[in-house]
């Protein structure tokens, strides 16, 4: 077939795999939203957000329908949510969320990634003082007045409201997720992201070499089919962009 065709096939395969991973993560959000709030998007705030992501990423309707069915309790394929906590090179804290139907396979893969990167996989609770679960929303600014919107969010219990590149990032204790969601609905605002995330309470300053090594580990984890989200506590530095 020739080298050129082989390269095209390799690139296409990589693109297809990436697309599949994106689908998996978005459909997981659909399934979780349905499980917690039902399959009616008109009343399920999180489902509306997840379905909008599906639309933006051209997720096939059949895939969406299957995810909704799983969320309702049908077509149970044995998947469960499992988290893993560990340390990368130089003590960088890494929190991994997975959805798997084979925990033996998943833990073996995750441990292998950590070990090869010079890190170590810990036990549940290892990072309980480094990460805290918070409600996080990303809301396009549009015509919103920054001061007025900030006050509205503070009234709902938000602790931090930052505006960057036309997007408000709103965060607060996980307990205020419902009140912020309700307020955004009342304001007829559709966030680009909404959910509970593991947010670092302390950050780790590391060298350029350590940064590159830890990012390779994080990329390996994110590329795994069972992994949904990876969080870390690396203290970002502008010059990392040049590495």
C-alpha positions in Angstrom: 0.0 0.0 0.0 3.0 2.3 0.4 4.2 4.5 3.3 1.9 7.4 2.5 -1.2 5.3 2.8 0.1 3.7 6.0 0.6 7.2 7.5 -2.9 8.3 6.5 -4.4 5.1 8.0 -2.4 5.7 11.2 -3.6 9.3 11.5 -7.2 8.2 10.8 -7.0 5.5 13.4 -5.7 8.0 16.0 -8.5 10.5 15.1 -11.1 7.8 15.3 -9.8 6.7 18.8 -9.8 10.3 20.0 -13.4 10.8 18.7 -14.4 7.5 20.5 -12.9 8.7 23.8 -14.8 12.0 23.5 -18.0 10.2 22.8 -17.4 7.9 25.8 -16.9 10.8 28.2 -19.9 12.8 27.0 -22.2 9.7 26.9 -21.1 9.0 30.5 -22.4 12.5 31.4 -25.7 11.7 29.7 -26.0 8.4 31.6 -25.2 10.1 35.0 -27.6 13.0 34.3 -30.4 10.6 33.5 -29.7 8.4 36.5 -29.9 11.4 38.9 -32.7 13.4 37.2 -34.6 11.4 34.7 -34.8 11.4 30.9 -36.8 14.6 30.4 -34.4 17.3 29.2 -37.0 20.0 29.9 -36.8 19.4 33.6 -33.3 17.9 33.9 -30.7 20.7 33.8 -27.6 18.4 33.6 -29.1 16.3 30.8 -29.7 19.4 28.7 -26.1 20.4 29.1 -24.9 16.9 28.2 -27.2 16.6 25.2 -25.9 20.0 24.0 -22.4 18.6 24.2 -23.5 15.6 22.2 -24.9 17.9 19.5 -21.7 20.0 19.3 -19.6 16.9 19.0 -21.9 15.1 16.5 -22.5 12.1 18.8 -24.7 9.6 16.9 -28.4 9.4 18.1 -28.3 5.7 18.7 -25.4 6.1 21.1 -27.3 8.8 23.0 -30.4 6.6 23.2 -28.4 3.7 24.6 -26.8 6.0 27.2 -30.3 7.3 28.3 -31.5 3.7 28.5 -28.6 2.8 30.7 -29.2 5.8 32.9 -32.8 4.7 33.4 -31.7 1.2 34.5 -32.2 -0.7 31.3 -29.5 -2.5 29.3 -27.2 -2.8 32.4 -23.8 -3.7 31.1 -22.1 -3.9 34.5 -20.3 -0.5 34.4 -19.5 1.1 37.8 -17.7 4.3 38.8 -14.4 3.8 40.4 -11.8 6.4 41.5 -8.0 6.0 41.9 -5.6 8.3 43.8 -1.9 8.4 43.5 1.3 10.5 43.0 3.3 11.3 39.9 6.9 12.3 39.8 8.0 14.7 42.6 4.9 14.2 44.6 2.3 15.6 42.1 -1.1 14.5 43.3 -3.3 12.8 40.6 -6.9 11.8 41.0 -8.5 9.5 38.4 -12.2 9.0 37.8 -13.2 5.9 35.8 -16.2 4.0 34.5 -15.5 0.4 34.0 -17.0 -3.1 33.7 -13.7 -4.8 34.6 -12.0 -3.3 37.7 -9.2 -5.8 37.5 -8.2 -4.6 34.0 -8.6 -0.9 35.0 -6.6 -1.0 38.2 -3.8 -3.0 36.5 -3.7 -0.4 33.7 -3.8 2.6 36.0 -1.1 1.2 38.3 1.1 0.4 35.3 0.9 4.0 34.1 1.9 5.4 37.5 4.8 2.9 37.9 6.2 3.5 34.4 6.2 7.3 35.1 8.1 6.9 38.4 4.9 7.5 40.5 2.8 5.3 42.7 -0.9 4.4 43.1 -2.2 4.9 46.6 -5.3 3.8 48.4 -8.7 5.5 48.6 -8.4 8.6 50.7 -4.7 9.2 50.0 -5.5 12.6 48.5 -8.4 13.6 50.8 -6.5 16.7 52.1 -5.3 17.7 48.7 -8.5 17.7 46.7 -12.0 18.8 47.6 -15.2 18.2 45.6 -16.8 21.4 44.4 -19.6 22.5 42.2 -18.2 24.1 39.0 -20.0 25.9 36.2 -18.6 27.5 33.1 -21.1 30.2 31.8 -20.6 32.2 28.5 -20.7 35.9 29.4 -22.7 37.1 26.4 -24.5 40.2 27.4 -24.2 39.6 31.2 -22.9 42.4 33.4 -20.0 41.1 35.4 -20.8 42.8 38.7 -24.5 41.9 38.6 -23.8 38.2 37.6 -21.2 38.0 40.3 -23.6 39.2 43.0 -26.3 36.7 41.8 -23.9 33.8 42.1 -22.6 34.9 45.5 -26.2 35.0 46.7 -26.5 31.3 45.6 -23.5 30.3 47.7 -20.7 30.5 45.1 -17.3 31.2 46.5 -15.3 32.1 43.4 -16.4 33.8 40.2 -13.8 34.5 37.6 -14.2 35.9 34.1 -11.6 34.8 31.5 -11.8 34.8 27.7 -15.6 35.5 27.8 -16.4 32.7 30.2 -17.4 32.9 33.8 -16.0 30.1 35.9 -18.2 29.8 39.0 -17.3 27.4 41.9 -18.5 26.7 45.4 -19.1 23.9 47.9 -20.7 20.8 46.4 -23.8 21.5 48.5 -24.7 24.7 46.5 -24.8 22.9 43.1 -28.6 22.8 43.2 -29.1 26.4 44.1 -26.7 27.7 41.4 -28.3 25.4 38.8 -31.7 26.7 39.8 -30.6 30.3 39.5 -29.0 29.7 36.1 -32.2 28.1 34.9 -34.2 31.1 36.2 -31.8 33.4 34.3 -32.3 31.3 31.2 -28.5 30.6 31.0 -27.1 27.4 29.6 -23.6 26.7 31.0 -21.0 25.0 28.8 -19.9 22.9 31.8 -21.7 22.0 35.0 -20.8 19.3 37.5 -18.9 18.3 40.6 -15.1 18.4 40.2 -12.1 17.5 42.3 -10.4 20.9 43.0 -6.9 21.1 44.5 -6.6 22.9 47.8 -2.8 23.0 47.5 -0.6 23.1 44.5 2.8 21.6 43.6 5.7 23.6 42.1 7.8 21.4 39.9 10.7 21.6 37.4 10.3 21.6 33.6 11.5 18.0 33.4 9.1 16.9 36.1 6.3 18.8 34.3 6.9 17.0 31.0 7.0 13.6 32.8 3.8 14.2 34.7 2.0 15.4 31.6 3.0 12.2 29.8 1.5 10.2 32.7 -1.7 12.3 32.6 -2.0 11.9 28.8 -1.6 8.1 29.2 -4.3 8.0 31.8 -6.7 10.2 29.7 -6.1 8.0 26.7 -7.4 4.9 28.5 -10.9 3.8 27.5 -12.0 3.3 31.1 -10.8 6.8 32.3 -13.4 9.6 32.4 -11.5 12.5 34.1 -8.0 13.1 35.5 -7.3 15.9 38.0 -3.8 17.1 39.2 -2.4 19.8 41.5 0.5 21.0 39.3 1.2 24.7 39.9 1.0 26.1 36.3 3.8 28.3 35.0 3.5 30.4 31.8 6.8 29.0 30.5 5.4 25.5 30.5 3.7 26.6 27.3 7.0 26.8 25.6 8.1 23.2 26.5 
